[in-house]
Each structure stands twice: as structure tokens, then as C-alpha cells.
Amino acid sequence: MFHWLRNRRRVQWLAEPFPPHWEVLLHRNVAHYAHLTAAQRAKLRDDLRVFLHEKRFEGGSGFVVTEEVRVTVAAQAALLILGLDIDFYRRVEAVIVYATTFKTPDPEDLAEDDDLSDTPLAGQAVYRGPVILSWDAVRAEGRDVGIGQNVVLHEFAHQLDFLDDAIDGTPPLDDPTLEARWPAVMQAAFDRHTKAIKRGKETFFSEHAADNETEYFADATEAFFCAPHDLIVEEPGVYDLLAGFYKLNPREWFPEA
């Protein structure tokens, strides 16, 4: 009964005209949008509207969440699931947006001084909880794919990883062949990255990606969507796995540099 009601509501929402000024926001704040096919743009617009109806937005530290903020965040989140289904975000009930970097307590830090025990962040994904974002990072990275990273894609990739209740850098895989290849290919790539970090070498992925497999998966997802040609050069096996999972081929969106 619940699924029937949910789907009925979604049909009603999607029957409404797409607001023209939202289209303007997509072109201004989501640089990927101009590179998508007509069918992909249509799906993104539909998933965006469902996302906005079903997810709660809150402002952190007094930040006012405007329509621009909501549409921009929802559109970038929808980009991640262009080849998937909106229900991949079923556990995300809320998005909290701060004006700029925010601080959260470090559970491993026993210091009583809050200024010492807090770490500034641009994004955070909470297991079975909200996604927390910094608006200045969301806007800047959404507008310029050339930055090579995207905090919305990163944090929502974590939410995909969380779906199977194992925080291990492996999202739910519905393809037996993909499932068989994933552990060895991703582990080998992760090991190469961590070894390079330990040796002090310059790396394609961030230093944070060496923390664990889930951070590596989120970083790889950013590269897959924002620097696909570079990812193919650095880790072709990782690109192929992500193309299989996301059911997308982002290198088609951008001319090769």
C-alpha cells in the first residue's frame, strides 16, 4: 500500500510543468547538465522533483536554504543516479546545508576544548542519517567541472555505499560479473594509492582516499563524473567497474583533453 501511494504521488508531481527558472538554475549551477543527452536531462529533472518533494532541507548555523540551494543540491544528487533509480536514496531523509565549511565533533578526540575536537568539513554523509554540505563548495564545484571534484557526488556516493549496511566501498551490485570483479580490482587500486601516499608520491586521488575503501570509492566516483578521461588513464579497471555500476559512460559527455 505504501509503495502504491508513493508512486501515485510521484506521478502527480511529475505531471506538473517543470519550472522554467529551475532550468536556468541547472544551466548556471550544474555544469554537467549542458553535456547530457535529452533523455538524461529529462530523467535528471524528474529525479530532482521527486528528491525535493521527499527530502527535507535544513540550514545549519542560521543559513537560509533558498530555492536555488535546494534545486542545485538536488540536481547534483540526481546526476549521480542517472543510470540508477531515485530509490537508491531511500535512506536519505534530510540534507543540511551550511554557508561554508562546518565543524563536527571527532569521536576519536577526547579533548574537552571544542575548538580542538572539531574538524572543518565541506561535506559529510551520516550512516542512516542526513547528508551535510557546504553551500560555497556545492556551488563552486557544481559550476566548474574542471575543478575535478564535487562534494555532492562524494557524499551521496557514501550513501550508496551504505545501502547494503557494509561501509566498505562496495555499493549494492546487481550484476554477478561486476560483483565477481569488484573486490580484486578495487582492492588493488586502493592498495596502489595507499602505497603511493606512504611513499610521499604525488597521487591522482586525494590523501583522504587512502583512509579506507569507502573514501576511495567516493573519490573514485568524483573522478568518474568530473575527470573521466584522467581516471581511464590512471585506473582503467576502476573506470570500467564504475561504468558498470552507475550504468553511465561520462567520457562521452566531454571532449578528451
Secondary structure, DSSP 8 states (H G I E B T S, - for coil): -HHHHHHHHHHHHHHS---HHHHHHHHHH-GGGGGS-HHHHHHHHHHHHHHHHHSEEEESTT----HHHHHHHHHHHHHHTTTS-GGGGTT--EEEEESS-EEEE-TT---S-HHHHEEEESEEE-TTS-EEEEHHHHHHHHH-GGG---HHHHHHHHHHHHTTT--SS------HHHHHHHHHHHHHHHHHHHHHHHTT---SS-GGGGS-HHHHHHHHHHHHHH-HHHHHHH-HHHHHHHHHHHT--GGGTS---
